[in-house]
Amino acid sequence: MEENRIKDFDHIVKMGTEGQKALNVYWMEHSIYTSFEYWFMVMLFIIPLIVLFFKIDKSKLFFMGFYGYSIHMLFGYIDLFNKNYGFVNYPFPMIPMLPGLSLDSSFVPVIFMLVYQWTLKHKKNYYVYTALTSAVLAFIFKPLLIGLGLFRIYGNKNSLYLFVCYLIVVILAKVIMDVFLWAERKFNNHSHVN
């Protein structure tokens, strides 16, 4: 029984490896790296990082960086889940092994970092403005990417599903920030008492 289970698992891993090899071949055979779409995705990676460099509040660099990293990680997990289940994918990845790199690692985290920074500076409600940003990304930006052939959505998934995914990410990122801020206050105050 144990041996069959391990063989089944090894077979599943091999199928995943074969799928990745097929994506690598697709990327090379279609010279994805020479297409306009590819370079557009590269720009979606580079330009937000340049904007962030100039726009981030340097006095809150670590704070905002941690928030951005949280968005990046959470969005990466949700994107991985969606790709593994065949709900979404990117036909023009910067790197075939990391299809959503442009959006997961730069564009989306930077957008939310700047929105969060703005809500802090202007004392606005984080949840309202990140929900509005999520709506713009899910109902306008992603359909635009679909129209340009840069993003694919499959099955019965739609913009509302994407919106919910964004909301999950921004809520969890805020919860993570709040827990760390609470812990920092608690332990920094405690250490000063001793």
C-alpha positions, 0 to 999 in steps of 0.5 A: 500500500505504502509503495503504491502511494509513493509511486502515485506521488512520484508519477504526479511529480513527473507530470508536473515536471513534464508540464514545466518542460512543455512551458519552457519549450513553448517559451523558446519555440515561440521566442516569447522573449522577442515579442512586444508582449514579453517586453511589456511584462518586463516593463510592468516589472521594472517601472513600478520598482523605479516609481517606488524608489522615488515615491516611497516614504524613506522614513518608513522604508522598512515598514512599507517594505515589509508590507510590500513583501507581505503583499508579494508573498500572499499574492504569489501564493494565491497566484500559484494556487490559481495556476496550479488549478488551471484557473489563470496563467500568463502566456508571456512570462518573463521567466517560464518557471515564474509566470506571474513574476511581473505582477506578483513581485513588482506591479501589484505590491508596489500599487498596494504599497503606494495606496497604503502609504497614501492612506497613512499619510492622509489618514484614510481608511485602508480597507476602503481604498485597497478595496477600490484599488482591488476593484480597479485591478480586477475589473479594469486592469486584468480585463485589459491584460486579457484583451492584450493577450497577456493574461488568461482566465479559465473555466467559470472564473471571472473578474469577481473571483479575481476581486475576491482574491485581491481582497483576501490578499489585502486583508491578510497583509493588513492583519500581518502588519497589525500583528507585527506592529502589536508585537513590536509595541508589546515587546518594546514597551516590556523591554523598557520596563525591565 
